[in-house]
Amino acid sequence: MDFANKVAVVTGGASGIGLASAEWFAERGAAVVLLDYNDETGRAAAAALTNAGRDASFIRTDMRDPAQVERAFEAVKARHGRVDALVNAAGVSPVPTPVHEYSLDAWDQAIGINLSGTFYAIRFAVPLMLAAGGGAIVNIASMMGAVAHPGGAGYVASKHGVVGLTKAAALDYGRRGIRVNAVGPGVVKTPMTRMVTDNEQVSQIMTAATPLGRFAEPAEMASLIGFLCSDGASFITGAFYLADGGYIAQ
């Protein structure tokens, strides 16, 4: 689990699973680069890591815009010269709405950030990984990459797409030293899930439906993500790891 002299790029790195992942890598010696749309929280997250003696930087990036993503990785190349680990944690979850009432903006946002943004990051990170001799990519899907929920057209479709993209990329680069895996979290206590975790009635329903009887902490996801990027996972690629407290096992 030693990532000294390694470079980890984390999208959605300003909060939630992304921030916990950035902290995990930084604590193990990696230089971390946070990509996020939120300038204020992104700068604050990078500053907190730097003040703790870590090598951290922030690049404001709208993951829906391939030009911005490309520029971000050009900046990573200029500063660090390589990428060893990529965590695609940027994501949104629109308010549940039936398909015939689903706004086009909500659809475009879900697909644009969750799926296209993941593709763009892989697209521009891979050349740096190949030049460095290999690397590892972990895409954050969801347990909704395996099943569905009512009103979740954009979110569910995008997360199923992330799982498919993960498998395709794993096949593209398996013989070139790059491993690509996906993680499917259940409900994790992050800003994105407050509509669930902060609603007492919904929270009770969801925890009752989860065999472990609780929601996850971001650090629990980060430990799995970090493992999948480590040498301990050297024979794992193209896999989709559910980390949902047993929700999908029922």
N, C-alpha and C positions, 0 to 999 in steps of 0.2 A: 504493500500500500504506500510505497514511497514514490512521490511524484516530483521530487527535486529535479530541477532543470527541465521540467515539462511545462507545457502551456495548455491551459484549459479555457475554452470559450463557452460561455453559458448564455443562451438567449433567455429572455425573461428573468434575467439575473438580479433584478432589483427587489424581488419579493418572493415569498412562497417557496415552492420546491426549487426554483432557480437559485434563489439566494442561499438556501440551505446547501445546495450542491456546490456553489461557489465557495462557501465557507469550508465545506468538507475538503475540497481540493487544495485550498489555500493552507489549511492546517497541516496538510501533508507535503507542503513544499512547492506546490505548483504556482506559477504565475497565472492569475486568472483575469480574464477579460469579460466584463459584463455587457451584454447587449440588451437594451430595453427601451421602450417608447417613453417611459416616464423619466424625464430628465432629473427632476428633484430627488426622487427616491433612488434613482440609479447612481447619481453622484454621491448621495449620502451612504449608500451601501459600499461603494468603492472606497470612500474616505474612511469608513469604519474599519474595513479590512487593512487599509494602509496604516492607520493609526495603531493597529494591533501588530504591526511589523510584517504584514504580508505584502506581496507584490500584486497589486490589483489596479485595474483601470476600468473606465466606463466609456462606452460609445453609444450615444443616443441613436437608436435604430428602429424604424418602422418596418417590421418584418414582412409587411405586405408589399413593400417596395423593393424589387430586386436590385435597383441601382444603389439604394442605401445599404442593403446587405453586402453587396459587392464592395462598396467603399469601406465598410466596416472591416472586412477581411483583408483588404489592402492595407488598412491601418495596422491590423494585427501583424501582417507580414513585415511592415516597415519597422515596427517596434520589437517584435520577437523573432521573426523569421521562420516561424513554424506553428503548427497546431498539432497537439498530441491527443487531445480529448475534446469532443464537442457534445454538449448537452443541449438539446432542443426543448426548452421548458416554457417558451413563450406560448401563451394560450388565452383564449376567452371562452366564456360560456354564456351565450345569450339567454334571455328570459325564456323559459319553455313556452312554446306557442305551436298550435296545430299547423300543419304544413300549409293549408290554404290561407292562413292568416300570417304566415311567417314573412316578415319584411325582407325585401331584397337586400337592404343594407345589413341586416343581421346575418343573412346567409353569406354575403360577400365578406363580412368581417370574420365569421367563423372559419370559412374555407381559406380566406386570405392569410390569417395569422396562424391558425392551427396546422393547416396542411401545406399551403404554398410557402409560408414562411419557413417551415421545416425543410421543404425541398430546396429553397434558395440557400439556406445555411449549409446544407450538405453540398450543394452544387459548388459553392465557393470555398468551402473548407477542404474538400477532398484534394485539390491540387497541392495545398500546403502539407497535407498529411502524406501524400505520395512522395513529395520532395524530402520529407523527414524520415521516410522509410516505413511509414505505417501510422496507425492510430486507432482510436475507438470512438464510436458515435453511439449515443443513447438518446432516443427520441421518446418524449413523454406523451404517451397516448392517454388511455383512460380505461377503466373497466368497461366503459361504454364503447371501447374499440372491439369488444367481444359480444356485447348485447346492445339493447336500446332502451330508451325510456320515452314515454309519451311527450310530445312537444319538443323533442330534441333533434329535429332534422339536421340543422347545421352542425351542431356539436357532434352528434353521433356519426354523421357522414364523414366529417373531417377526421375524427379519431379512428374510424375504420380505415380511412385512407392512409393515416400515419402508419398503421400496422402493415398495410400492403406496401407502402413506400419503403419501410424498414426491410422487409423481406427482399424486395427487388434490389435495393442498394447492397444488402449483404451478399447477394449473388454476384453483383457487379465487381465487388472489391475483395471477396474472400481470398483470392489467390494473390492479392496485391498488398496484403498486410493491414487491411482496414477491416475491423469488425463493426457490425451495425446491429444494435438490439433495441428493443422497445420495452418500456415499463408501463403497466396499466394500473395506475393508482385508483383506489376507491376514494371515499371522501377524505380529503386531507384538510386540516385547519389552516387555510390560507385566505388572503383577501378575496380570491375568486369564488370561494365556496360559502361566503357569509350568508347568502340567501338560504342556505341549508343549516349551517352551524349556528347561526344567530336566531333562527326561528325555532322556538321551543317545540312546537307541534311537529314540524317537519324533522327536526333533529331527533326527537323521540322515535319517530317512525323509522328513520334511517338507521339509527343505532340498534333498534330492535331487529332490523332485517340483516344486520351484520353479525356473523357468528362470534367475532371477538368482542362485540358489544360496545364499540367505541369508534371514534374517528382517529385517523392517523396524524402524527406530527410530521412536518416537512423533513426533519432530520432522519426519520425512518425511511423516507424515499431516497434521501441523499446517500444513505449508506448502501442501498442496493445499486443506485446509479454509479457510485464510486467503484463498487466491486466489479460491475460490468465493464468499467473502463480500465481495470487493473489487470496485471499479469495473472492473477488468480482466475480470471475468466477467459484465459487465452484460447480455449477451444469452444467458446460460445459465440455464435453469430446467427443472425436471422431469427432470433428467439423473441417471444413476447411474454414478459414476466408480469403476471397479475400480482398486485400488492394491494388487495382489496379487503383484507380482514375476513376472507372467506365468502364474500357476498355472492360471487358467481358460482361457487361450489354447490349452491342449493338447487 
